[in-house]
């Protein structure tokens, strides 16, 4: 499939904006690591070589201790198995992830109470939280949930907002007035109060929070698309399509929306940033995802309650700062590369 020359020009323009392009590479790397976090941060081994056989426990079934000559039937403690293989020196070996802890595991000690400070020896590179869970694991898995949440929320909000906004701008009249009144009433409903009420009745999960956020998140894109559609439907290419007998569906989806892609794409990175901040804020206030789900907001709350454990709040602030800065730089680069004042698609 060959790309449109105008699209190629926009991509080259985006790559020429180094700050945005480098931020895009960094964000893609962060997403890649989070999506395949089990290979890098996990208490299951990536590869186990035992008596001439290879085992891949990361994404496979649970392997009991008896599978590797141990005297118990529950899941193997691969960190202990690694130490045993090194002591026996009988040719068996094990490849552990860089961080050999998962996001839900409590690493407790007999002579101290968590939180534990960063330690290379214990492989808690950023320390632990207040109940002994590894901070790196909580940050990476928390980022995966946050970025997936924001992307799903973006997709749902944009699907609803673009559809209703285009319909309002294209058909106008009573249809437009009807939805204007609905949006005006709906936008005055206090979002946080709704979340508090729902959280007091049921424990919100990932999809429930998506649903709640969608109830309020589609309004902004709807107003934007309404305004753009009013402008685009009066242009020559749209009037020509109508004169040729094109259906309303074809005019909207084949002509108007493709000519508004630059504006839609420009808003997308900032919407992703807003989704991450919203989920983190709800988790911080205790109205977000239920524990023990990995969450940056929950870690911020722990850090606020335990200021002596500087590594907790410090790690989360650095992670959020890097993420939001990269997304912002990407948004700025996309906005400049897709600037409608520099490019047109309807001629």
Residue pairs with C-beta under 8 A, 6 or more apart in sequence:
3 11
6 343
6 345
9 343
10 262
10 337
10 338
10 343
11 337
13 336
13 337
13 342
14 20
14 21
14 24
14 333
14 334
14 337
15 21
17 332
17 333
17 336
17 337
19 329
19 332
19 333
20 329
20 330
20 332
20 333
20 334
20 336
20 337
21 333
22 329
23 325
23 326
23 327
23 329
23 330
23 333
24 326
24 330
24 333
26 322
26 326
27 323
27 326
27 327
27 330
30 143
30 147
30 323
30 326
31 147
33 40
33 140
34 140
34 141
34 143
34 144
34 147
35 144
37 140
37 141
37 144
38 44
38 58
38 59
38 97
39 46
39 58
39 97
40 97
40 98
40 99
40 140
41 97
41 98
41 99
41 101
41 102
41 103
41 134
41 136
41 137
41 140
41 141
42 58
42 97
42 99
42 100
42 101
42 102
43 78
43 79
43 100
43 101
43 102
43 105
44 57
44 58
44 78
44 97
44 102
45 55
45 57
45 58
45 78
45 81
45 82
45 94
45 95
45 96
45 97
46 56
46 57
46 58
46 95
46 96
46 97
47 54
47 55
47 56
47 94
47 95
48 54
48 55
48 56
48 57
48 63
48 68
48 78
48 81
48 92
48 93
48 94
48 95
49 55
49 91
49 92
49 93
49 94
50 67
50 68
50 69
50 92
51 92
55 63
55 67
57 63
57 76
57 78
62 75
63 75
63 76
64 72
64 73
64 74
64 75
64 76
65 71
65 72
65 73
65 74
65 75
65 76
65 77
66 72
66 73
67 76
68 76
68 81
70 76
70 81
78 94
78 96
78 100
79 96
79 100
81 94
82 94
82 96
85 92
85 93
85 94
99 123
99 125
99 134
99 136
99 137
100 123
101 107
101 123
101 124
101 133
101 134
101 136
101 137
102 134
102 137
103 133
103 134
103 137
103 138
103 140
103 141
103 142
103 294
104 133
104 292
104 294
105 133
105 134
105 137
106 114
106 131
106 132
106 133
107 116
107 122
107 124
107 128
107 132
107 133
107 134
108 114
108 132
109 116
114 128
114 129
114 130
114 131
114 132
115 127
115 128
115 129
115 130
115 132
115 302
115 306
115 309
115 311
115 312
116 122
116 124
116 127
116 128
116 132
117 127
117 309
117 311
118 124
118 125
118 126
118 127
118 311
119 125
119 127
124 134
124 135
124 136
125 135
125 136
126 134
126 135
126 136
126 139
126 311
126 315
127 135
127 309
127 311
127 312
127 315
128 134
128 135
129 135
129 138
129 299
129 302
129 312
130 302
130 305
130 306
130 309
130 312
133 292
135 299
135 311
135 312
135 315
137 294
138 294
138 295
138 299
139 294
139 296
139 299
139 315
139 316
139 319
141 294
142 294
142 295
142 296
142 299
143 296
143 319
143 323
144 294
145 206
145 279
145 289
145 293
145 294
145 295
146 275
146 276
146 279
146 280
146 295
146 296
147 272
147 276
149 206
149 209
149 210
149 275
149 276
149 279
150 271
150 272
150 273
150 274
150 275
150 276
150 279
151 272
151 275
152 210
153 210
153 213
153 214
153 217
153 271
153 275
154 268
154 271
154 272
154 275
156 210
156 214
156 217
156 218
157 213
157 214
157 217
157 218
157 221
157 271
158 221
158 264
158 268
158 271
160 214
160 218
160 221
160 222
161 218
161 219
161 220
161 221
161 222
161 224
161 225
162 221
162 225
162 257
162 264
164 179
164 218
164 222
164 225
165 221
165 222
165 223
165 224
165 225
165 226
165 228
165 229
166 225
166 226
166 229
166 252
166 256
166 257
167 175
167 179
167 252
168 175
168 176
168 179
168 180
168 222
168 225
168 226
168 229
169 176
169 225
169 226
169 227
169 228
169 229
169 230
169 232
169 233
170 229
170 233
170 248
170 251
170 252
170 256
171 248
172 230
176 226
179 222
183 219
183 222
183 223
186 215
186 216
186 219
187 216
187 219
189 216
191 216
192 287
194 212
194 215
194 216
195 204
195 212
195 282
195 287
196 287
198 204
198 208
198 212
199 286
199 287
202 208
203 290
204 212
204 287
204 288
204 289
204 290
205 289
205 290
206 289
209 279
209 282
209 288
209 289
213 275
213 278
221 264
221 267
224 263
224 267
225 260
225 264
228 260
228 263
229 252
229 256
229 260
232 238
232 255
232 256
232 259
232 260
232 346
233 251
233 256
235 346
236 346
237 255
237 259
237 346
237 347
238 251
238 255
238 256
238 346
241 250
241 251
241 254
241 255
242 251
246 254
246 255
255 346
258 345
259 345
259 346
261 338
261 345
262 338
262 339
262 340
262 343
262 345
263 338
263 340
265 334
265 338
266 331
266 334
266 335
266 338
268 331
268 334
269 327
269 328
269 330
269 331
269 334
270 327
270 328
270 331
272 327
273 324
273 327
273 328
273 331
276 320
276 323
276 324
276 327
277 324
279 288
279 289
279 295
279 297
280 295
280 296
280 297
280 300
280 320
281 297
282 288
282 297
283 289
283 295
283 296
283 297
283 298
283 300
283 301
284 297
284 298
284 300
284 301
285 297
286 301
288 295
288 297
288 298
289 295
291 298
296 316
296 319
296 320
299 312
299 313
299 315
299 316
300 313
300 316
300 317
302 309
302 312
302 313
303 309
303 312
303 313
303 314
303 316
304 313
306 312
307 313
